[in-house]
Every structure is written in C-alpha cells, then in structure tokens.
Amino acid sequence: MEKMKALVERLNKYAYEYYVLDNPTVSDGEYDKLYDELLSLERETGIVLDNSPTKRVGGEPLSKFEKHTHIKPLFSLDKAVTKEELSAFLQRVEKLTGVNPEYTVEFKYDGLTICLTYENGKFIRATTRGNGVYGEDVTRQVLTIKTFPLTIDYKGVCEIQGEAVIKLSTLKKYNETATVELKNARNAVAGAIRNLDPKETEKRKPEILFYNVNYLSTGELKTQVETFEFLKNNGFKVYDFMHVVKGVDGVEKILKIIEEERKNIDYLTDGAVIKVNDVSLREDLGYTEKFPRWALAYKFEAEETTTIVHDVVWQVGRTGKLTPLGLVEPVDLGGVTVKKATLNNYGDLLKKGVKIGSRVLIRRSNDVIPEILGATEYPKNSVEVEKPTVCPYCKTTLVEDGANLFCVNQNCKPRVVGSLVHYSTKDAMNIEGFSEMTVGLLYDEFGVKNFSGLYTLDKDKLLSLEGFKDKKTENLLTSIENSKKTTLASFIYALGIDGVGKKTAKDLQKQFKTLENIMGATYLELASVKDIGDVTARSIEEYFASSENVEEINNLLSLGIVIEETESATGDKLKGEKFVLTGTLPTLKRAEATKIIESLGGEVMSSVSKLTTIVLAGEDAGSKLEKAKKLGIKIIDENEFKNLVN
C-alpha cells in the first residue's frame, strides 16, 4: 500500500508538470514504466486509490447521458461587441455600486463549459452547463482528461467551472489521420465531451482551462484574484493571463493586448471576459434572469462564419502546385468583406467535402486570405468540383503527386511571376517597388522569365511600360542595383528552393559558410544540419544537381551579384542566449543587432517562448513584450544591450 501511494503521488506530480505546467521533468518512457508498475500492483491487490491516474482510462460506451442538477446555477454571460456597449456596462456598474471598482480581464475561450464537483477533497462528477440549472453527467468522458486533479486540499463541497478546449495544434494533428476531418476546435471539443464513447473523447485529447469557483460549502473567496490562486493552488490548469484594472481606459488597454495575443496562443478564443474583482460588490449587483450584472463577455469580430461556394478556380504557385480557391457568397468576417477562400490542394478539397453550391465554414485569421474548413450543408443544386487535367494558364498536362496537382512547365506565367516576386522580397534580395503587376508586365513585354533577366533591364525598356515615369523607373533600377550586394542566407532564400525558408537559409549559411560549399554538399551532409529533414535535404541536393539552376546562378554572379563573406562568431559571450527583438531601437537597426548577437554566438528568434532567454525591447514594443513579462523572461533596452556586448 505504501508503495502504491508513493507511485500515485509521483505519477500525479509528473502528470501535473506535463499537462498543467507544460514543463515535463521525465520522459514518456519513464512515466509509462512507473504507470505499468502501479497497474500491476492494483491488479494484485484489487485496490485502486482515489487519486490513482489509472482511473482516467476511458471505459465502454454509455447508452445515454444522465441529468444532473447543479448545486448553484451556472449563469451565462451578457455580451458586448462594441466599445459603446462595453462603456455602458462599466458605467452601469459604477452607478449601481457608487464606486470605481477594480475589474479583472481574462481571455474568453471558445469551447464547452464544464462543471466539476468535489466532496471531502475527492472528485465526484463532471457535468456540462446545460441550461444552467440542469446539465448532463459526462464524468466518464472527463475522466480521460489529464488537466484537473482527482483529489484536492479543500475538504468541503465545491463546484469548479472551466472551459473544455482542444489545442489548435492538437486538432491539426488529429485531422492529419482522421477519416472524417473535424471542422473547428469548438465543434471538435463539444463532440468529444458529448460523445457516448469515452474512448473517442480520449482520442481527441481535450483539456480543461479553469476560471471560476461556482460554489464553496465552507469559507469564501473575496476576489477573482483569490479565485485564480485557489484554482492554481489546488492543481487546476489555468491560462495564466489576468490583469486587474480600473475604468474604461484600463479595460480597453488590456483588450488590445488580448486581441493581438490571441493570434499567437494555441487555443480558439473569441474575446475577453471582464469581471468585477470584489465578490462583495458582485453580491450588491446581483443577477438578471439570465446573466450576472457584474460580468461581461466582450466579443471580437467574428473570424469564422458560413457561406455558399459559387465556384472553384485554380491558382498556380511558383513551385507549379495548383491551389483551389473558392469564390463564395460575399460575407463579413473580421471587419472585412470576404469573397474568396482557399483550400490547400485537391486532396484537401475532397477531404472537406466541398462542392459548388455547398455551404461551407470559413475562417479568417492574421489578415490572410480565409480558409475553407469544410462543408456544412449540401443544397439540392450542389455539384462536385471537376478535377482539372491541364494547367488553367498554359494548358500543360498536370502531374499528380499525392494530394497535389502540379504544372511542370517552368515557363508557365504564374510560376515565373511567383518566383520573381519571391526573389525580390525583403528577406530575399530586397528589391523595393517590384510588384506582381510589374513582374507580369516584364514577362509579357520583354519575356523576363528568370532572375538574371532583371539585371539586364535598362531605363528605355522600363519607360516603355504602362505606368512607368522617370522617378519610378530610377527608383526600381537603383533598387535592382543595390540588391547585387547580399548575404549568403538571403541569396539562398531568394532562389526559392522547395522547403527552404528564412531559418533554413540561415542554418545553411552558418554550417557551410560559402555558396560553393552549399552547392557541393551531399544529401547526408545536408541532412546532418540541425532542423533540416530528409525531404528538404533531398530538395536542396536536387536543386543544385540541375544544370539549368547552376547556369542561372553563374549568370547572376557574372552580372555582378556579390555575396558577402560569412562572418564567423568572434566570441562566445552570448553562447546559449536566445534573443527576441521587438519595438524600435533608438540607434541600432534590428539587422545590426542581429548581426552582433550572432557574431557572439547567440541566436535570434522570431517569437517569444519558454526557450527565449533575453528580449531586447525598443519603443512601441507590443505583445511580445507582454508575453516576455508574463513568462518572467529577462528584458533589456538598447543601452543594456550595448553594455552586455561591450
């Protein structure tokens, strides 16, 4: 028995670190070995402790859900979608309480509300919110979830409220092998919890983020901040973002942070929750029939909606891959009128069941073209999308590779235009003023079909193009000339090798130092570089094995392209340090700071994570700075940076 208790305590500690803190301290193999040992002892003794992790295994399917009455009603929240509605709520609270109260502002998660009941420190049941008075008992399903404790320190009766969610990354991974693709995280988690088969719940890997104590039989929590601490101290997973503010200005400041930060977190969120912090003031404010008067859900503009697909057209990218684009019934999404939505490839189109005339769910995020998530309805006039057999632009017979269709004609106009636009981007050769429209004109008028063709352009040719005057022509020619001096990483990235992004190009520069070394590298040498996989290594080797590609590189060099020598690290003062740069620095450019960091053995990352060790922050630093503060990462300004690097 003592050994079983010790194993349970140890396994629960490891599970808490893994599922709640996202900071595992042992490998999966070590955990599994201890778990199997506990399971063996339980079978031998016939005893299963109350907090044993073996209780979390999904059992046989249920025939139906039983109804359960909540100890205390679970209210939903009134909603606001405009700043005027938000201001009206805050003014009403101040008027009714006669004070300027503190508010807490937290993320609002888009999932399924769950209520857990504990008695004498032991988990008893889990239910859905239902109508607020009655919910469905989903204990068997929720037992498969690892982000809540089976036993807690509090020994009275309590109800703990949270939101069942599925991480966006988990959903993506699930869909890669799923027979039926799940359309979005909200529907996926609702289907997981409200599924009569607990084993299906377990497959989808939901978790619960907790935010409220709905009922305590003894003692009291005086503020929302205390509630948060109670949850954390008892082992419940919370998303550790809460700000205490006063007044409309304070609330709106945090709303801006949440609106920006929600693009970076791994959960589906649709707004923020604003609550009066002081529980005694909440009691004074009371409730309406449906909502508490002391809380509000502020909803951001919708990023998902449904619409009708009128047609599907095919776009050809620089690699020759065809991407289906749905022309949809115009609909407002995130403050923008959406008329087009994309799919990944022909296989994706089939998997999502998209037909012309069907109603589909679409999502828009991060200001990119919306994506079709899947069909939701098939009116009688719906028809299958015809699979193309020839390129819609050059009529070349298409080649099918897995789920993708490819045009293999390297002179196909969209392929050429896409390659040249990529070549000119800021992180590549940095040719300013070189738009897709300009590339199209150069292709049509002068037959420019490769990179070297850009360096043969002259003033007379450009002035003959529609829309080109002296100043525009001079600016473009100057930018083309300036692009001749570049770095190895920028040049490799500009070539557009399949699978080689900005980071991979930098990794190649760091490992091989010269263009000649990269061009001559074998598959095994390339695959040995950290973060370069087999597919990308093969792609790089094949690119430089092409005589046409080698000839084009030689043409570029003969036309004056000069690749700066790669500087080796001049020291190891910053070895092991992982920097993130954010905001505008007073005197240093980001490129200069990056060069200094890398020359001293440090690494520059694009986003803040637990791996980040230092954030170099300038003026107008935004969500990256806030995230760094939340994670307790060291933050320095330009002066401190200069002192650091001496």
C-alpha positions in Angstrom: 0.0 0.0 0.0 2.8 2.4 0.9 4.5 1.7 -2.5 1.2 2.3 -4.3 0.7 5.6 -2.5 4.3 6.7 -3.4 3.8 5.7 -7.1 0.4 7.6 -7.3 2.0 10.7 -5.7 5.0 10.5 -8.1 2.9 9.9 -11.2 0.4 12.7 -10.4 3.4 15.0 -9.9 4.8 14.1 -13.3 1.3 14.4 -14.9 0.8 17.9 -13.3 4.1 19.0 -14.7 3.3 17.7 -18.1 -0.3 18.6 -18.6 -0.8 21.7 -16.4 2.6 23.4 -16.3 3.7 22.3 -19.8 7.1 21.5 -18.2 7.7 17.8 -18.1 10.6 16.5 -16.0 10.7 12.9 -17.1 10.4 11.1 -20.4 7.3 9.3 -21.6 9.1 6.0 -21.2 10.0 6.6 -17.6 6.3 7.6 -16.9 5.0 4.5 -18.7 7.3 2.2 -16.7 6.0 3.6 -13.4 2.4 3.6 -14.6 2.7 -0.1 -15.5 4.2 -0.9 -12.1 1.2 0.8 -10.4 -1.3 -1.0 -12.7 0.3 -4.4 -11.8 0.1 -3.6 -8.0 -3.6 -2.6 -8.4 -4.4 -5.9 -10.1 -2.6 -7.8 -7.5 -4.2 -6.1 -4.5 -7.6 -5.3 -6.0 -7.3 -1.8 -4.6 -7.4 1.5 -6.6 -6.7 4.7 -4.7 -9.0 7.7 -5.0 -6.3 9.7 -6.9 -4.8 7.0 -9.0 -4.1 8.0 -12.6 -5.4 4.6 -13.8 -8.9 6.0 -13.1 -8.5 8.2 -16.2 -8.9 5.4 -18.7 -12.0 5.7 -20.9 -14.4 2.8 -20.4 -17.1 1.2 -22.5 -19.7 3.4 -24.4 -22.7 4.7 -22.4 -26.2 4.2 -23.6 -27.3 7.8 -22.6 -26.3 10.8 -20.5 -27.9 11.2 -17.1 -29.2 14.6 -16.0 -27.6 16.4 -13.0 -28.8 19.4 -11.0 -26.0 21.9 -10.3 -25.6 22.9 -6.6 -25.7 26.5 -7.7 -26.9 27.8 -11.1 -24.3 28.3 -13.7 -25.1 31.6 -15.4 -24.0 32.5 -18.9 -22.6 36.0 -19.7 -24.1 39.0 -21.3 -22.2 40.0 -24.4 -20.9 43.3 -25.9 -19.5 43.7 -29.4 -18.9 47.5 -29.5 -16.9 49.9 -27.3 -20.2 51.7 -26.6 -21.8 48.6 -25.2 -18.6 48.0 -23.1 -18.7 51.6 -21.8 -22.4 51.3 -20.9 -21.7 48.2 -18.8 -18.9 49.8 -16.9 -20.9 53.0 -16.3 -23.9 50.9 -15.1 -21.6 49.0 -12.6 -20.2 52.3 -11.2 -23.7 53.8 -10.9 -25.1 50.8 -9.1 -22.1 50.4 -6.7 -21.3 54.1 -6.2 -17.6 53.3 -6.6 -14.9 53.0 -9.3 -14.3 49.3 -8.8 -11.4 47.0 -9.9 -12.1 44.7 -12.9 -10.3 41.6 -13.9 -9.8 41.0 -17.6 -9.1 37.4 -18.9 -9.3 35.5 -22.2 -12.6 34.1 -23.3 -12.2 30.6 -24.7 -14.5 29.1 -27.3 -15.2 25.6 -26.1 -17.7 23.8 -23.9 -18.5 24.8 -20.3 -17.7 22.0 -17.7 -18.5 21.9 -14.0 -16.6 19.6 -11.7 -17.9 18.6 -8.2 -15.7 17.6 -5.3 -16.6 16.3 -1.8 -14.2 15.8 1.0 -11.3 16.5 -1.3 -12.3 13.9 -3.9 -13.6 14.3 -7.5 -17.2 13.1 -7.7 -18.6 14.1 -11.1 -18.3 16.3 -14.2 -21.3 17.8 -16.0 -22.0 20.2 -18.9 -23.6 23.6 -18.1 -26.8 22.6 -19.9 -29.5 25.2 -19.2 -27.6 26.5 -16.1 -29.8 24.5 -13.7 -29.5 21.0 -15.2 -26.5 19.6 -17.0 -25.5 16.3 -18.5 -23.3 14.0 -16.5 -20.1 13.5 -18.5 -17.9 12.1 -15.8 -16.7 9.1 -17.8 -15.7 11.3 -20.7 -14.0 13.9 -18.5 -12.0 11.3 -16.6 -9.9 10.8 -19.7 -8.7 14.4 -19.4 -5.4 15.0 -17.5 -5.6 18.7 -16.7 -7.5 18.5 -13.5 -6.8 16.8 -10.1 -8.7 13.8 -8.8 -8.1 14.9 -5.2 -7.7 18.5 -3.8 -6.7 20.1 -0.5 -10.1 21.7 0.0 -12.3 19.3 2.1 -15.8 20.9 1.8 -18.2 20.5 -1.2 -17.3 22.6 -4.2 -18.2 23.2 -7.8 -15.3 24.2 -10.1 -16.1 25.7 -13.5 -13.9 25.6 -16.6 -13.9 25.5 -20.4 -13.2 22.3 -22.2 -11.0 23.1 -25.2 -8.8 21.3 -27.8 -5.5 22.9 -28.7 -5.4 24.1 -32.3 -2.1 22.2 -32.8 -3.7 19.0 -31.4 -6.7 19.4 -33.8 -4.4 19.9 -36.7 -2.5 16.7 -35.8 -5.8 14.8 -35.3 -7.1 15.8 -38.7 -3.9 14.6 -40.5 -5.0 11.0 -39.9 -8.8 11.3 -39.3 -11.2 9.6 -41.6 -13.7 12.5 -41.0 -11.9 15.8 -40.6 -13.1 18.0 -37.6 -14.1 21.5 -38.9 -13.0 23.6 -35.9 -11.8 23.4 -32.3 -15.2 24.4 -30.8 -17.2 21.7 -32.6 -14.4 19.2 -32.0 -14.4 19.5 -28.2 -18.2 19.6 -28.0 -18.3 16.4 -29.9 -15.5 14.9 -27.8 -17.2 15.6 -24.5 -20.8 14.9 -25.6 -19.8 11.6 -27.2 -21.3 8.5 -25.5 -18.0 6.6 -26.1 -15.3 7.8 -23.7 -12.6 6.3 -25.9 -13.5 8.7 -28.7 -13.1 11.6 -26.1 -9.6 10.3 -25.3 -8.6 10.2 -29.0 -9.3 13.9 -29.5 -7.1 14.9 -26.4 -9.3 17.7 -25.0 -8.2 19.6 -21.9 -10.0 22.0 -19.5 -8.9 25.5 -18.6 -10.4 26.6 -15.3 -11.6 30.1 -14.4 -14.3 30.1 -11.7 -15.3 28.5 -8.4 -19.1 28.3 -8.7 -19.8 27.0 -5.1 -17.9 26.5 -1.8 -19.7 24.9 1.2 -17.3 26.5 3.7 -15.0 29.5 3.6 -15.2 32.2 1.0 -13.1 33.8 -1.8 -13.2 37.5 -1.6 -12.0 38.4 -5.1 -11.5 36.9 -8.6 -7.7 37.1 -8.0 -8.2 34.9 -4.9 -10.3 32.5 -7.0 -7.5 32.3 -9.5 -5.0 31.5 -6.7 -7.4 28.8 -5.2 -7.5 27.1 -8.6 -3.8 27.1 -9.1 -3.0 26.0 -5.5 -5.3 23.0 -5.9 -3.8 21.8 -9.1 -6.3 23.0 -11.7 -4.9 24.2 -15.1 -5.5 27.9 -15.7 -4.3 30.1 -18.6 -2.0 32.4 -16.6 -3.2 35.7 -18.0 -5.2 38.0 -15.8 -5.0 41.8 -15.4 -6.6 43.9 -12.7 -7.5 47.4 -13.9 -9.9 50.3 -13.3 -12.1 52.3 -15.6 -12.8 52.1 -19.4 -9.2 53.1 -20.3 -7.7 50.3 -18.2 -10.1 47.7 -19.6 -9.5 48.8 -23.2 -5.8 48.7 -22.8 -5.9 45.0 -21.9 -8.5 44.3 -24.6 -5.9 45.5 -27.2 -3.3 43.2 -25.7 -5.7 40.2 -25.8 -6.8 40.9 -29.4 -3.2 40.8 -30.5 -2.1 38.0 -28.3 -5.0 35.7 -29.2 -3.4 35.3 -32.7 -0.4 33.6 -31.0 -1.9 31.3 -28.5 -2.8 27.6 -29.2 -6.5 27.9 -28.2 -9.6 29.1 -30.0 -10.6 32.4 -28.4 -13.3 34.8 -29.4 -13.0 37.6 -26.9 -12.3 38.6 -23.3 -14.2 38.3 -20.0 -14.5 41.3 -17.7 -15.5 40.8 -14.1 -15.8 42.9 -11.0 -13.0 41.7 -8.9 -14.6 42.3 -5.4 -17.1 39.5 -4.6 -19.0 41.7 -2.1 -19.7 44.2 -4.8 -20.9 41.3 -7.0 -23.4 40.4 -4.4 -24.7 44.0 -4.4 -25.0 44.0 -8.2 -26.8 40.6 -8.3 -28.2 38.9 -11.4 -30.8 39.3 -14.1 -32.8 36.2 -15.1 -30.0 35.1 -17.4 -26.8 36.9 -16.6 -24.7 38.2 -13.6 -24.7 42.1 -13.6 -21.0 42.1 -12.6 -19.5 40.3 -15.6 -19.4 40.8 -19.4 -18.1 38.9 -22.4 -16.5 41.3 -24.9 -16.6 39.5 -28.2 -14.2 40.4 -31.0 -15.3 40.5 -34.6 -16.1 37.0 -35.9 -13.3 35.1 -37.5 -15.5 32.1 -38.5 -18.7 32.0 -40.4 -20.6 30.1 -43.1 -21.3 31.0 -46.7 -22.1 29.4 -50.1 -19.4 28.3 -52.7 -20.4 29.7 -56.1 -17.4 28.4 -58.0 -13.8 26.9 -57.6 -10.9 28.3 -59.6 -7.3 27.0 -59.7 -4.2 29.1 -58.9 -0.7 28.1 -59.9 2.2 28.9 -57.5 5.9 29.3 -58.1 6.5 25.6 -57.5 3.8 24.7 -60.0 1.4 23.5 -57.3 -2.3 24.1 -58.1 -4.3 25.5 -55.2 -8.1 25.5 -55.3 -9.7 28.9 -54.5 -13.4 29.0 -53.6 -15.4 32.0 -54.9 -18.0 32.5 -52.2 -21.1 34.5 -51.5 -19.7 37.8 -50.0 -19.8 37.7 -46.2 -18.5 40.0 -43.5 -15.7 38.3 -41.5 -13.4 40.1 -39.0 -14.5 43.5 -40.4 -13.7 42.6 -44.0 -16.0 41.5 -46.8 -14.8 38.1 -47.9 -15.4 36.9 -51.5 -12.7 34.2 -51.8 -11.5 31.4 -49.5 -8.7 28.9 -50.1 -8.1 25.2 -49.7 -4.7 23.5 -49.6 -4.9 21.2 -52.6 -7.2 18.9 -54.5 -7.0 16.2 -51.8 -8.0 18.8 -49.1 -11.0 19.8 -51.3 -12.1 16.1 -51.4 -11.5 15.5 -47.7 -13.5 18.6 -46.7 -16.4 17.6 -49.0 -16.5 21.0 -50.8 -18.9 21.2 -53.7 -20.0 24.0 -55.9 -23.3 25.2 -54.3 -22.5 23.8 -50.9 -22.5 25.8 -47.6 -19.1 25.9 -46.0 -17.5 27.0 -42.8 -14.6 29.5 -43.4 -12.0 31.0 -41.0 -10.0 34.2 -41.3 -7.0 34.9 -39.1 -3.9 37.1 -39.1 -5.2 39.1 -42.1 -4.5 36.3 -44.5 -6.9 35.0 -47.1 -9.7 33.0 -45.4 -9.5 29.2 -45.4 -12.4 26.8 -46.1 -12.7 24.4 -43.1 -15.3 22.1 -44.5 -18.8 21.7 -45.9 -21.7 22.0 -43.5 -24.7 21.6 -45.9 -25.5 20.4 -49.4 -28.4 22.2 -51.1 -30.1 20.3 -54.0 -28.1 22.2 -56.6 -24.7 21.2 -55.2 -22.3 19.6 -57.8 -18.9 18.0 -57.5 -15.8 20.1 -58.3 -14.3 18.9 -61.5 -10.7 17.7 -61.2 -8.5 19.6 -63.7 -6.3 17.7 -66.1 -4.4 20.5 -67.7 -2.9 23.8 -66.3 -5.5 26.6 -66.5 -2.9 29.0 -67.7 -0.6 27.2 -70.1 -2.6 24.0 -70.8 0.3 21.7 -69.9 -0.9 18.3 -68.8 -0.9 18.2 -65.0 1.1 15.7 -62.9 -0.4 14.3 -59.7 1.7 13.8 -56.6 -0.2 12.5 -53.6 -2.9 15.1 -52.8 -1.4 17.7 -55.1 -1.6 18.6 -58.7 1.4 20.2 -60.4 2.1 22.2 -63.6 5.6 21.1 -64.7 6.1 23.9 -67.3 8.7 26.1 -65.7 7.9 28.9 -68.1 4.2 29.0 -67.1 3.5 32.6 -66.3 2.2 32.3 -62.7 5.2 30.1 -61.8 7.6 32.7 -63.2 5.8 35.6 -61.6 5.7 33.9 -58.3 9.4 33.1 -58.4 10.4 36.6 -59.3 8.2 38.2 -56.7 9.7 35.9 -54.0 13.2 36.7 -55.2 12.5 40.4 -54.7 11.1 40.2 -51.2 12.7 42.0 -48.2 14.2 38.8 -46.7 15.5 37.7 -50.1 17.1 40.2 -52.5 15.1 43.2 -51.2 14.2 44.9 -54.5 11.7 47.6 -53.5 8.8 48.6 -55.7 8.8 45.3 -57.5 5.2 44.2 -57.5 3.4 41.3 -59.0 1.9 43.6 -61.6 5.3 44.9 -62.7 6.6 41.3 -63.0 3.6 40.4 -65.2 4.4 43.4 -67.5 8.1 42.3 -67.7 7.0 38.8 -68.6 4.6 39.9 -71.2 6.6 42.7 -72.8 10.2 41.5 -72.6 10.0 37.8 -71.9 11.7 38.1 -68.5 11.4 34.5 -67.1 14.4 34.2 -64.8 16.2 36.1 -62.1 19.1 37.2 -64.3 16.7 38.9 -66.7 16.1 41.6 -64.0 19.7 42.7 -64.2 19.5 43.3 -68.0 16.7 45.9 -67.7 17.5 49.5 -68.7 15.8 52.8 -68.5 14.4 52.8 -72.0 12.8 49.4 -71.5 11.1 50.4 -68.3 9.9 53.8 -69.5 8.1 52.0 -72.3 5.9 50.1 -69.8 2.5 51.5 -68.9 2.6 53.5 -65.6 6.4 53.9 -65.6 7.7 57.5 -65.3 11.2 58.8 -64.7 11.1 58.7 -60.9 9.5 55.2 -60.7 12.0 53.9 -63.2 15.0 55.4 -61.5 13.9 54.0 -58.1 13.4 50.5 -59.5 16.8 50.5 -61.3 18.5 51.8 -58.2 16.9 49.1 -56.0 17.9 46.4 -58.5 21.5 47.6 -58.5 21.5 47.8 -54.7 20.3 44.2 -54.5 23.6 43.0 -56.1 25.3 43.1 -52.7 23.7 40.5 -50.5 24.3 37.8 -47.8 24.5 34.1 -48.4 21.4 33.4 -46.4 19.4 36.0 -48.4 20.6 34.7 -51.7 19.8 31.0 -50.9 16.3 32.0 -49.6 15.8 34.1 -52.8 16.3 31.1 -55.1 13.0 29.6 -53.8 14.3 26.1 -53.2 11.3 24.0 -52.1 11.3 23.7 -48.3 14.0 26.3 -47.7 12.6 29.2 -45.7 14.4 32.0 -43.9 15.6 30.0 -41.0 16.8 27.1 -43.1 18.8 29.5 -45.3 20.5 30.9 -42.2 21.2 27.4 -40.9 22.9 26.6 -44.3 24.9 29.8 -44.2 26.1 29.0 -40.6 27.0 25.4 -41.4 28.6 25.7 -44.9 29.9 29.3 -44.9 30.1 29.7 -48.8 27.8 29.2 -51.8 30.2 26.7 -53.3 30.1 24.6 -50.2 26.3 24.5 -50.2 26.1 23.7 -53.9 28.5 20.9 -53.4 27.0 19.4 -50.2 25.8 15.9 -50.3 22.4 14.7 -49.1 24.0 13.2 -46.0 25.8 16.4 -45.2 22.6 18.5 -45.7 20.5 16.1 -43.6 23.0 16.3 -40.7 22.3 20.0 -40.3 20.0 20.6 -37.3 16.3 21.1 -38.2 16.9 20.1 -41.9 14.8 17.0 -42.5 15.2 14.3 -45.2 12.7 15.9 -47.6 14.3 19.3 -47.5 17.8 17.9 -47.8 16.8 15.9 -50.9 15.2 19.1 -52.3 18.3 21.1 -51.9 20.5 18.4 -53.4 18.2 18.1 -56.4 18.1 21.8 -56.9 21.9 22.2 -57.3 22.1 19.0 -59.3 20.1 20.8 -62.1 22.4 22.2 -64.8 19.8 24.9 -65.6 19.8 26.1 -62.0 23.6 26.1 -61.8 23.8 28.0 -65.1 21.3 30.6 -63.7 23.4 31.1 -60.5 26.6 31.6 -62.7 24.7 34.1 -64.8 23.7 36.1 -61.6 27.3 36.1 -60.4 28.6 37.3 -63.8 26.0 40.1 -63.8 27.5 41.5 -60.5 25.8 39.7 -57.6 28.3 39.8 -54.7 27.7 37.6 -51.7 29.3 39.0 -48.5 31.7 36.7 -46.7 30.0 34.9 -43.8 31.4 36.2 -40.6 32.4 33.6 -38.1 31.5 34.1 -34.5 34.0 36.4 -32.9 33.4 35.1 -29.4 31.1 33.0 -27.3 29.9 35.8 -24.9 26.3 35.2 -25.9 26.5 31.4 -26.5 23.3 29.7 -25.4 21.4 33.0 -25.3 18.2 33.1 -27.4 17.1 36.7 -28.2 13.8 38.2 -29.4 13.9 41.7 -30.8 10.8 43.9 -30.5 9.9 47.5 -31.0 12.1 50.3 -32.5 15.6 50.7 -31.1 16.9 54.3 -30.7 20.1 54.0 -32.7 20.6 50.3 -33.8 18.7 48.7 -36.7 17.4 45.2 -36.0 19.7 43.8 -38.7 22.7 45.3 -36.9 21.6 44.0 -33.5 21.0 40.5 -35.1 24.5 40.6 -36.6 26.1 41.4 -33.3 24.2 38.7 -31.4 25.0 36.0 -34.0 28.7 37.1 -34.1 28.9 36.5 -30.4 27.4 33.0 -30.6 23.8 34.0 -29.7 20.6 33.2 -31.6 17.8 35.4 -32.7 14.3 34.0 -32.6 11.1 35.4 -34.2 8.7 34.9 -31.3 8.8 34.7 -27.5 8.6 31.3 -26.0 9.8 29.4 -22.9 13.1 28.9 -24.8 13.7 32.7 -25.0 16.3 33.9 -22.6 16.5 37.7 -23.4 14.1 40.2 -25.0 15.7 43.3 -26.5 12.8 45.9 -26.4 12.6 49.3 -28.0 9.8 51.8 -28.3 6.3 50.7 -29.2 7.0 47.1 -28.2 3.7 45.2 -28.3 2.5 41.7 -27.4 6.0 40.1 -27.5 7.0 42.4 -24.6 3.8 41.5 -22.6 4.4 37.8 -23.2 8.0 38.1 -22.0 6.8 39.8 -18.8 4.3 37.1 -18.2 6.9 34.3 -18.7 9.4 36.2 -16.5 12.0 36.5 -19.3 14.8 39.0 -18.9 14.1 42.3 -20.7 16.8 44.8 -21.7 16.9 48.1 -23.6 19.5 49.2 -26.2 21.9 50.7 -23.6 21.8 47.5 -21.5 22.4 45.5 -24.7 25.4 47.6 -25.6 26.9 47.1 -22.2 26.2 43.4 -22.5 28.1 43.1 -25.7 30.7 45.6 -24.7 
